[in-house]
């Protein structure tokens, strides 16, 4: 059974950093793509970053995330991380991780989300 559990969210001041974690079980990170997405109340879900399977070796970021966020896999610990630096108030959202065949396609399974709040 595929399971994803996000953690690491919290309240941070603008310019600060957070490191989100997505603990995966029921599948191998080598074989699937894992993406980070976010959603604010009343808004649609936005793709933030994605890291592909070992075969595809793809890393992609949204324009907003580019240069500030870094996605990585820790295969030994079955965990995907999202390092977020230079956080802005507009980064405030619930962050979800999802798993799919490839970054270019749909994600079939999602975690419960973790809240990120950027505020003074």
WONOR-V816298 format. One record per helix or strand of 2 or more residues. SS is the DSSP state (A for helix, B for strand). FROM is the first residue (numbers start at 1). LEN is the number of residues. If there is no record, write none. Layout:
BEGIN
ss->SS from->FROM len->LEN
ss->SS from->FROM len->LEN
END
This chain:
BEGIN
ss->B from->3 len->5
ss->B from->10 len->3
ss->B from->18 len->8
ss->B from->33 len->7
ss->B from->46 len->6
ss->B from->59 len->3
ss->B from->69 len->6
ss->A from->75 len->3
ss->B from->79 len->6
ss->A from->89 len->3
ss->B from->93 len->8
ss->B from->107 len->4
ss->B from->114 len->5
END
